[in-house]
């Protein structure tokens, strides 16, 4: 009887999941450190937030490194670094924890970019872009949830609560490293130096005038396209005001709130922290498809709904802190997790529309190639500021109570909501900013989806790094539906 072979994309998904596991295992371990060491709450918050120092460079370098050195080499190297960081974390010494958290963040950033590209390409041309996007999203969400939950379970019921969880993650990294050893490289080969460039297209005589770039047959390069998205007024007034809420809401739910009610769950604090983290992140993954349903080309409806949800979650969290209520902490985790998923999805859809197509062989060139960081990775870098939320709250806790601080955060959120609402229908993307291909990037549960209008124009889509030669009809952009629709959310 023939043995059943696992799909090739599955080990790549495991690599993404195990990197996310390492990123979030500190959530449960912080509770153990708080009980077994004399480290201050401010130091523990700094240990959590220093992850950001490694994550941002990893996100910015993940795409160019994967394009230059290959997905396989970057992902496997990052897994080795993540395993080594967890082994260092097991030493339970304050300086080594800082170093381990920084290295874990850098490894995670690399895998989130290179690993999700590898997963998408290993899925093959027969897999719709929406399917590979879901795989990456679920791999990331499962990894984040497992990191907190498994670490909490191991720390709660097995000996060595600060050592065994970290070593368990290191072992899983090595197992996934072995599982990926036979996976092929999928990165497109770089064009040889001196290769002739594609001749620019010229408009036929009598054709109507178009934008200057189109008339010259030139599209912006990948780096120029991504800078165009970041410099767009809508990025400043709609995307940026909501970006700290993405991870700020999640970290408040599973880093800030559980320790405030730890005395209500005596003996089970690590397990409770892990459960709250898994609940928050799992809810976020489930909420992301609804951001696609709310997304609207002509307004910021999805972003406004997401920000309102985060504000409501902060107020529930403030009530939970004032009443020292475990049930309200769980309720706040659900609301804040929903806000996390909605803000992440809404922001990615906005950035997708703001990024003009880059020059290259076909309509998806901007998503399939490029030497610089993608728009999604740049956006994820801005959302990473939310990792500083526990540190800011711990640093100001001596001057105000947590209920007051969380209420103050909600008030700041209302101001940001007002700014976004005022610009909701302004600075709409022009005709040169269109959805242009399946650049699905999954971090802390993120992804980008291809516009269905492009699917109807091309007739078929591919998730590979090297697109098929475009047909004449594929080179003509289809009319864009006023509402950005994502088939996988239907």
Backbone torsions as a table, in degrees:
resi	resn	phi	psi	omega
1	UNK	NA	124.1	-176.1
2	UNK	-66.7	143.5	178.3
3	UNK	-78.7	146.5	-179.3
4	UNK	-83.1	130.6	179.1
5	UNK	-95.9	138.7	177.4
6	UNK	-76.0	150.3	177.1
7	UNK	-62.1	149.8	-174.6
8	UNK	-65.3	-27.6	-176.8
9	UNK	-75.7	-15.8	-173.7
10	UNK	-64.3	-45.3	176.4
11	UNK	-62.0	-33.3	176.4
12	UNK	-66.4	-39.1	175.7
13	UNK	-64.0	-37.6	177.1
14	UNK	-64.3	-35.2	177.7
15	UNK	-64.5	-42.5	177.1
16	UNK	-63.2	-42.7	-177.9
17	UNK	-66.1	-41.5	-176.9
18	UNK	-71.4	-30.0	174.6
19	UNK	-67.2	-41.2	176.9
20	UNK	-66.9	-34.8	176.0
21	UNK	-58.1	-50.5	-179.6
22	UNK	-60.7	-34.7	-179.5
23	UNK	-65.2	-31.2	-171.7
24	UNK	-111.6	4.7	-180.0
25	UNK	-69.4	-21.9	-178.5
26	UNK	-67.0	-22.1	-178.0
27	UNK	-56.9	-47.9	179.0
28	UNK	-76.6	-34.8	-178.3
29	UNK	-66.8	-30.1	-179.6
30	UNK	-59.9	-35.3	177.8
31	UNK	-65.0	-38.6	178.2
32	UNK	-67.9	-43.5	177.9
33	UNK	-59.6	-39.6	-178.3
34	UNK	-63.5	-35.3	-178.0
35	UNK	-84.6	-29.8	-171.1
36	UNK	-106.1	-9.1	-179.6
37	UNK	-125.0	173.5	176.5
38	UNK	-101.1	20.4	178.6
39	UNK	-68.9	139.3	-178.1
40	UNK	-76.1	163.1	177.1
41	UNK	-62.2	-34.0	178.6
42	UNK	-66.5	-40.0	178.3
43	UNK	-65.1	-42.5	179.2
44	UNK	-64.4	-38.6	176.9
45	UNK	-65.7	-36.7	177.7
46	UNK	-67.1	-37.2	177.0
47	UNK	-63.2	-37.8	177.6
48	UNK	-67.9	-44.3	-173.4
49	UNK	-76.8	-21.8	-179.1
50	UNK	-66.4	-16.7	172.5
51	UNK	-53.3	-33.4	-179.4
52	UNK	-62.8	-32.5	-178.9
53	UNK	-61.8	-33.5	177.0
54	UNK	-89.6	-32.9	-174.8
55	UNK	-64.0	-47.7	-174.9
56	UNK	-60.8	-48.6	175.5
57	UNK	-60.7	-35.7	178.2
58	UNK	-63.5	-40.9	178.3
59	UNK	-67.1	-40.0	-177.8
60	UNK	-73.3	-30.4	-178.1
61	UNK	-94.7	-13.1	-174.7
62	UNK	-60.0	-46.3	-178.2
63	UNK	-68.5	-53.1	179.8
64	UNK	-62.4	-35.0	178.2
65	UNK	-66.2	-41.0	179.5
66	UNK	-66.8	-35.5	178.2
67	UNK	-71.3	-35.0	-175.5
68	UNK	-84.4	-45.4	-174.2
69	UNK	-102.9	-11.0	-180.0
70	UNK	101.5	147.2	-179.4
71	UNK	-63.7	-43.5	-175.1
72	UNK	-60.4	-48.3	-177.0
73	UNK	-66.2	-41.4	-178.6
74	UNK	-67.2	-45.7	-178.2
75	UNK	-64.6	-46.0	-178.2
76	UNK	-67.3	-37.7	175.3
77	UNK	-64.3	-39.5	178.4
78	UNK	-66.7	-34.1	176.5
79	UNK	-64.8	-39.3	176.7
80	UNK	-62.8	-42.7	178.8
81	UNK	-64.4	-40.7	179.8
82	UNK	-65.2	-39.8	177.4
83	UNK	-64.6	-42.7	179.0
84	UNK	-64.2	-38.7	179.3
85	UNK	-63.6	-40.2	178.0
86	UNK	-67.6	-36.1	176.4
87	UNK	-63.9	-38.1	176.3
88	UNK	-68.5	-38.5	179.5
89	UNK	-59.7	-31.2	-179.4
90	UNK	-66.8	-14.4	-179.8
91	UNK	-68.7	-21.9	176.5
92	UNK	55.4	45.6	173.7
93	UNK	-119.2	139.3	-171.3
94	UNK	-56.2	-49.2	179.5
95	UNK	-63.2	-37.6	-178.7
96	UNK	-69.5	-29.6	177.2
97	UNK	-65.6	-42.6	176.8
98	UNK	-59.6	-46.1	-179.4
99	UNK	-64.2	-41.7	-178.7
100	UNK	-65.7	-40.7	-179.9
101	UNK	-65.9	-38.4	178.2
102	UNK	-65.0	-45.4	179.3
103	UNK	-65.0	-37.8	177.9
104	UNK	-61.7	-42.2	178.9
105	UNK	-63.3	-42.3	179.9
106	UNK	-64.7	-44.3	178.9
107	UNK	-62.8	-41.6	-179.9
108	UNK	-63.7	-43.0	179.1
109	UNK	-59.6	-41.8	178.0
110	UNK	-62.6	-45.9	-177.1
111	UNK	-69.2	-37.6	-179.7
112	UNK	-60.1	-33.9	179.7
113	UNK	-88.9	-56.4	-176.8
114	UNK	-69.6	-38.5	-176.6
115	UNK	-67.6	-41.3	179.2
116	UNK	-69.7	-34.7	174.4
117	UNK	-64.0	-42.5	178.9
118	UNK	-62.5	-44.9	178.8
119	UNK	-59.5	-45.3	-178.0
120	UNK	-62.6	-42.9	-177.0
121	UNK	-74.3	-33.4	177.0
122	UNK	-70.9	-19.3	177.1
123	UNK	-65.9	-23.1	175.2
124	UNK	88.4	161.2	-178.4
125	UNK	-66.5	-17.7	-179.2
126	UNK	-78.0	-18.4	179.9
127	UNK	-84.1	126.0	177.2
128	UNK	-61.1	151.0	177.9
129	UNK	-55.1	-35.5	-179.8
130	UNK	-64.5	-34.6	-179.8
131	UNK	-67.3	-46.8	178.8
132	UNK	-66.0	-31.9	176.5
133	UNK	-64.3	-43.2	178.6
134	UNK	-63.6	-40.5	180.0
135	UNK	-60.2	-45.5	179.2
136	UNK	-65.0	-41.3	-178.9
137	UNK	-64.0	-45.0	-178.6
138	UNK	-70.8	-35.1	177.3
139	UNK	-61.5	-44.0	179.2
140	UNK	-66.2	-45.4	-179.6
141	UNK	-63.7	-42.0	177.9
142	UNK	-63.5	-40.5	-180.0
143	UNK	-64.2	-45.9	178.9
144	UNK	-61.0	-45.3	-178.9
145	UNK	-66.3	-43.3	-179.2
146	UNK	-65.4	-35.6	-179.7
147	UNK	-57.5	-45.0	179.7
148	UNK	-75.7	-42.5	-173.9
149	UNK	-71.3	-47.9	-179.2
150	UNK	-64.9	-42.3	178.3
151	UNK	-62.6	-38.7	178.1
152	UNK	-65.5	-41.3	179.2
153	UNK	-65.2	-46.2	-179.8
154	UNK	-64.3	-41.2	179.9
155	UNK	-69.4	-26.8	-176.4
156	UNK	-79.0	-41.0	-167.1
157	UNK	-119.7	-5.1	-179.8
158	UNK	-118.0	158.0	180.0
159	UNK	-69.7	164.0	-179.5
160	UNK	63.2	57.5	-173.2
161	UNK	-64.6	-20.8	177.7
162	UNK	-98.1	-7.2	-175.1
163	UNK	-109.3	-51.0	-173.3
164	UNK	-61.0	-43.0	178.9
165	UNK	-60.3	-41.1	-180.0
166	UNK	-66.9	-41.5	178.9
167	UNK	-68.4	-32.4	176.8
168	UNK	-63.2	-40.3	177.2
169	UNK	-66.9	-41.8	178.4
170	UNK	-59.4	-40.7	178.2
171	UNK	-63.9	-42.1	178.7
172	UNK	-63.4	-37.8	176.4
173	UNK	-60.1	-42.4	-179.9
174	UNK	-67.4	-37.0	177.7
175	UNK	-65.1	-42.6	178.4
176	UNK	-68.0	-35.1	176.3
177	UNK	-59.4	-41.7	177.6
178	UNK	-67.6	-39.0	-178.1
179	UNK	-67.0	-25.7	-178.0
180	UNK	-94.5	3.6	-172.7
181	UNK	-66.6	-26.3	-177.7
182	UNK	-102.2	2.3	179.1
183	UNK	-71.2	141.1	-178.5
184	UNK	-79.4	160.9	172.8
185	UNK	-79.5	138.3	-177.5
186	UNK	-118.8	-3.1	-177.7
187	UNK	-67.7	140.2	177.5
188	UNK	-68.2	145.6	178.1
189	UNK	-71.1	140.1	179.3
190	UNK	-69.1	145.6	178.8
191	UNK	-66.5	136.8	-179.6
192	UNK	-63.7	149.5	-179.4
193	UNK	-62.9	141.8	179.6
194	UNK	83.8	-0.1	179.4
195	UNK	-66.5	140.1	-178.7
196	UNK	-67.2	140.6	178.6
197	UNK	-80.0	156.3	178.2
198	UNK	-64.8	133.7	-179.0
199	UNK	-64.2	137.9	-179.2
200	UNK	-66.5	144.6	178.3
201	UNK	-75.8	144.1	177.7
202	UNK	-120.5	143.0	-179.8
203	UNK	-76.7	138.9	178.5
204	UNK	-66.9	158.1	-179.8
205	UNK	-61.3	138.7	178.1
206	UNK	85.8	-5.3	178.9
207	UNK	-71.8	149.5	179.3
208	UNK	-66.3	150.2	-179.8
209	UNK	-67.9	145.6	178.4
210	UNK	-123.9	-174.1	178.7
211	UNK	-59.7	152.5	-177.5
212	UNK	-52.7	-43.1	-177.9
213	UNK	-64.3	-42.2	-179.1
214	UNK	-68.2	-37.6	-179.6
215	UNK	-63.2	-33.7	178.4
216	UNK	-85.0	0.2	-178.9
217	UNK	69.9	28.0	-173.8
218	UNK	-124.9	135.0	172.1
219	UNK	-112.4	155.4	178.6
220	UNK	-65.0	147.9	175.3
221	UNK	-68.4	169.2	-176.8
222	UNK	-55.7	-46.4	-179.3
223	UNK	-63.5	-41.0	178.9
224	UNK	-65.6	-38.0	179.5
225	UNK	-64.2	-42.5	-178.8
226	UNK	-69.2	-37.9	176.3
227	UNK	-65.3	-35.4	177.6
228	UNK	-61.1	-38.8	179.0
229	UNK	-66.2	-43.5	-176.6
230	UNK	-69.2	-32.3	-178.0
231	UNK	-84.7	-7.1	-177.8
232	UNK	-66.1	137.4	179.9
233	UNK	-56.1	-32.4	-179.3
234	UNK	-67.6	-30.2	176.0
235	UNK	-64.3	-41.4	-178.1
236	UNK	-70.2	-39.7	-170.5
237	UNK	-99.9	-13.9	-179.8
238	UNK	-118.5	-47.0	-175.4
239	UNK	-78.0	-50.8	-174.7
240	UNK	-62.1	-44.0	-179.1
241	UNK	-58.0	-27.5	-178.8
242	UNK	-94.4	-13.8	-171.7
243	UNK	-63.3	-39.7	178.4
244	UNK	-64.7	-22.0	-178.3
245	UNK	-72.0	-18.8	-175.8
246	UNK	-61.6	-64.0	-179.4
247	UNK	-88.3	-19.6	174.9
248	UNK	-61.9	-42.2	178.7
249	UNK	-65.3	-42.2	-178.6
250	UNK	-66.3	-44.0	-177.3
251	UNK	-69.2	-32.7	174.4
252	UNK	-62.5	-40.8	-176.0
253	UNK	-66.2	-45.8	-172.1
254	UNK	-112.3	-3.9	175.8
255	UNK	-109.2	-42.9	-173.5
256	UNK	-85.0	-47.4	-170.6
257	UNK	-74.0	-45.6	-176.6
258	UNK	-55.5	-43.0	178.3
259	UNK	-62.9	-24.3	-179.2
260	UNK	-69.3	-21.8	179.4
261	UNK	-118.4	20.8	-178.0
262	UNK	-61.2	-30.3	179.7
263	UNK	-70.3	-15.5	178.5
264	UNK	-84.8	-13.5	178.1
265	UNK	-126.2	61.1	-175.6
266	UNK	-61.3	131.2	179.6
267	UNK	85.5	-8.6	-178.1
268	UNK	-127.3	19.7	-175.9
269	UNK	-60.4	-46.2	178.7
270	UNK	-61.2	-42.0	179.4
271	UNK	-65.3	-41.9	179.4
272	UNK	-63.2	-42.6	178.1
273	UNK	-61.4	-41.3	178.0
274	UNK	-65.5	-39.5	178.9
275	UNK	-65.4	-41.8	179.3
276	UNK	-64.6	-40.9	178.4
277	UNK	-63.3	-45.2	178.9
278	UNK	-62.7	-39.6	178.8
279	UNK	-64.8	-43.8	-179.6
280	UNK	-61.5	-50.6	-175.6
281	UNK	-72.3	-36.3	176.2
282	UNK	-63.6	-41.4	176.7
283	UNK	-62.9	-38.3	178.6
284	UNK	-61.8	-41.5	178.4
285	UNK	-63.1	-43.1	-179.8
286	UNK	-67.6	-27.0	-176.6
287	UNK	-82.3	-21.2	-174.2
288	UNK	-59.2	-41.2	178.0
289	UNK	-60.1	-27.8	179.8
290	UNK	-71.1	-23.7	174.2
291	UNK	-63.7	-34.6	177.7
292	UNK	-67.7	-36.5	178.5
293	UNK	-68.8	-36.3	-179.2
294	UNK	-79.7	-21.9	-174.3
295	UNK	-60.3	135.0	-177.4
296	UNK	-138.4	131.0	-178.6
297	UNK	-60.7	-34.2	-170.3
298	UNK	-98.4	5.7	179.9
299	UNK	-156.6	175.7	176.8
300	UNK	-106.5	40.1	-175.0
301	UNK	-57.8	-44.0	-178.4
302	UNK	-65.5	-42.2	-179.8
303	UNK	-66.1	-41.5	179.7
304	UNK	-64.3	-42.9	177.6
305	UNK	-62.7	-41.6	-179.5
306	UNK	-63.9	-44.9	-179.5
307	UNK	-65.1	-39.1	177.4
308	UNK	-62.9	-36.6	178.0
309	UNK	-66.2	-41.1	178.5
310	UNK	-64.1	-42.9	179.0
311	UNK	-60.9	-43.2	176.9
312	UNK	-61.6	-40.5	178.8
313	UNK	-64.6	-38.0	177.5
314	UNK	-64.7	-38.6	178.9
315	UNK	-68.2	-38.4	174.9
316	UNK	-64.5	-39.3	177.2
317	UNK	-63.6	-40.6	177.0
318	UNK	-61.8	-40.8	177.6
319	UNK	-65.5	-39.0	178.1
320	UNK	-63.4	-40.3	179.5
321	UNK	-68.4	-37.6	-178.9
322	UNK	-71.0	-32.7	-178.2
323	UNK	-98.3	-3.0	179.8
324	UNK	54.1	48.9	-171.7
325	UNK	-109.1	123.5	176.5
326	UNK	-67.1	-42.2	-178.4
327	UNK	-62.2	-39.5	179.3
328	UNK	-70.8	-31.0	174.7
329	UNK	-63.2	-43.2	177.8
330	UNK	-63.4	-42.5	178.6
331	UNK	-63.3	-41.6	178.1
332	UNK	-62.9	-36.7	179.1
333	UNK	-62.2	-39.7	179.6
334	UNK	-66.3	-46.4	-177.5
335	UNK	-68.1	-44.8	-179.9
336	UNK	-68.3	-35.3	175.5
337	UNK	-63.4	-40.0	175.8
338	UNK	-62.8	-42.3	177.4
339	UNK	-63.2	-38.3	177.4
340	UNK	-60.2	-49.0	-179.5
341	UNK	-64.8	-40.6	-178.9
342	UNK	-68.8	-43.4	-179.2
343	UNK	-66.8	-38.7	178.5
344	UNK	-63.7	-49.4	-179.5
345	UNK	-64.0	-43.1	-179.0
346	UNK	-63.8	-41.8	180.0
347	UNK	-65.3	-40.4	178.9
348	UNK	-64.8	-38.5	178.4
349	UNK	-66.1	-39.6	178.1
350	UNK	-63.4	-45.9	-178.8
351	UNK	-65.5	-35.5	178.2
352	UNK	-58.8	-43.4	-179.4
353	UNK	-71.4	-28.6	-176.3
354	UNK	-81.1	-11.9	-177.3
355	UNK	-92.3	112.5	179.0
356	UNK	-71.0	156.7	178.6
357	UNK	-61.9	135.1	177.1
358	UNK	-88.2	157.0	-179.6
359	UNK	-67.8	146.1	-179.9
360	UNK	161.7	-176.1	-174.3
361	UNK	-82.3	74.1	175.3
362	UNK	122.8	173.5	-173.8
363	UNK	-69.2	-16.6	-178.0
364	UNK	-108.8	24.9	-175.6
365	UNK	-65.0	-34.5	-178.3
366	UNK	-67.4	-26.1	-180.0
367	UNK	-93.0	-17.2	-174.8
368	UNK	-100.8	-14.4	-176.2
369	UNK	-145.4	177.2	177.4
370	UNK	127.7	144.9	-177.2
371	UNK	-96.4	-7.4	-177.6
372	UNK	-108.9	174.3	177.9
373	UNK	-66.9	143.1	-179.4
374	UNK	-76.0	165.0	179.4
375	UNK	-60.4	-38.4	179.8
376	UNK	-63.3	-41.8	179.9
377	UNK	-68.3	-35.3	175.5
378	UNK	-64.8	-41.1	177.9
379	UNK	-64.4	-42.6	179.2
380	UNK	-61.7	-32.2	177.5
381	UNK	-65.4	-37.0	177.9
382	UNK	-70.6	-35.8	179.0
383	UNK	-69.5	-22.0	-177.6
384	UNK	-65.1	-14.6	176.3
385	UNK	-59.8	-21.3	177.6
386	UNK	-63.6	-20.0	176.8
387	UNK	-66.5	-17.1	178.9
388	UNK	-81.2	-9.6	-175.7
389	UNK	-57.9	-49.1	178.6
390	UNK	-60.2	-36.1	179.4
391	UNK	-67.2	-42.5	179.0
392	UNK	-65.0	-40.3	179.0
393	UNK	-68.1	-41.3	178.8
394	UNK	-65.4	-35.6	-179.9
395	UNK	-71.3	-25.2	-178.8
396	UNK	-105.0	0.8	-177.2
397	UNK	-64.5	-23.2	178.3
398	UNK	-74.1	-13.2	-178.0
399	UNK	-106.6	-15.9	179.2
400	UNK	-155.5	156.9	178.9
401	UNK	-75.5	160.5	178.7
402	UNK	-63.1	-38.9	175.1
403	UNK	-58.2	-40.9	179.2
404	UNK	-68.0	-39.8	-180.0
405	UNK	-65.2	-42.3	179.5
406	UNK	-68.1	-36.6	175.4
407	UNK	-65.4	-38.8	175.9
408	UNK	-62.8	-39.3	176.0
409	UNK	-61.9	-39.6	177.5
410	UNK	-63.4	-37.7	178.0
411	UNK	-65.2	-41.1	175.6
412	UNK	-63.0	-38.7	176.9
413	UNK	-61.1	-37.4	177.2
414	UNK	-63.5	-38.6	177.3
415	UNK	-63.9	-44.0	177.6
416	UNK	-63.6	-38.2	177.7
417	UNK	-62.4	-39.7	179.2
418	UNK	-64.2	-41.3	178.4
419	UNK	-62.1	-46.6	-179.8
420	UNK	-63.9	-41.3	179.8
421	UNK	-63.5	-37.2	-179.6
422	UNK	-66.3	-27.1	-178.7
423	UNK	-110.4	15.8	-174.5
424	UNK	-59.0	-40.4	-177.1
425	UNK	-108.7	17.6	178.5
426	UNK	-107.6	164.6	174.7
427	UNK	52.9	41.0	179.4
428	UNK	-67.3	145.6	-178.9
429	UNK	-58.7	139.2	179.1
430	UNK	-79.5	-176.3	-177.8
431	UNK	-66.7	-19.8	179.3
432	UNK	-83.1	-7.1	175.9
433	UNK	-106.3	95.3	-177.8
434	UNK	-127.8	156.5	174.9
435	UNK	-63.6	134.7	-168.3
436	UNK	-142.0	41.1	169.6
437	UNK	126.9	168.1	-171.8
438	UNK	-85.8	80.4	175.4
439	UNK	-99.8	79.6	-175.4
440	UNK	-88.9	117.3	179.5
441	UNK	-123.6	120.7	-176.5
442	UNK	-105.9	119.3	174.3
443	UNK	-141.4	120.2	179.6
444	UNK	60.7	20.6	-178.1
445	UNK	100.8	26.0	-172.5
446	UNK	-105.2	157.3	175.8
447	UNK	-165.7	159.8	172.8
448	UNK	-121.2	143.9	-175.3
449	UNK	-121.3	151.2	-178.2
450	UNK	-79.1	140.3	178.9
451	UNK	-68.7	136.8	-177.3
452	UNK	-65.7	-24.6	178.3
453	UNK	-66.1	-33.8	176.4
454	UNK	-69.2	-35.3	177.2
455	UNK	-62.6	-41.2	-179.9
456	UNK	-68.1	-26.8	-179.6
457	UNK	-76.2	-39.4	-175.9
458	UNK	-87.6	-21.9	-178.5
459	UNK	84.5	-29.9	177.3
460	UNK	-156.1	160.2	-179.8
461	UNK	-129.3	165.3	179.9
462	UNK	-138.4	145.1	177.2
463	UNK	-98.7	0.4	-179.5
464	UNK	-73.1	162.3	-179.3
465	UNK	-74.2	-26.4	-179.7
466	UNK	-109.1	106.8	-176.1
467	UNK	-71.7	155.8	175.7
468	UNK	-68.3	159.9	178.4
469	UNK	-56.5	128.3	-176.9
470	UNK	-70.2	142.1	174.5
471	UNK	-84.5	171.2	-179.4
472	UNK	-62.8	-39.1	179.5
473	UNK	-70.0	-29.5	-179.3
474	UNK	-70.7	-25.6	-178.6
475	UNK	-76.9	-11.9	179.9
476	UNK	-96.7	117.9	-179.9
477	UNK	-66.0	137.2	178.8
478	UNK	-81.3	156.9	175.2
479	UNK	-58.9	140.6	-176.6
480	UNK	-93.7	129.0	175.5
481	UNK	-64.8	136.0	-179.9
482	UNK	-53.2	-30.6	177.8
483	UNK	-103.2	127.9	179.4
484	UNK	-74.5	110.6	-173.5
485	UNK	-103.4	138.9	177.0
486	UNK	-116.0	115.1	-173.2
487	UNK	-58.1	-34.2	-175.3
488	UNK	-71.6	-13.9	179.1
489	UNK	-90.9	-6.3	-177.5
490	UNK	-75.6	NA	NA
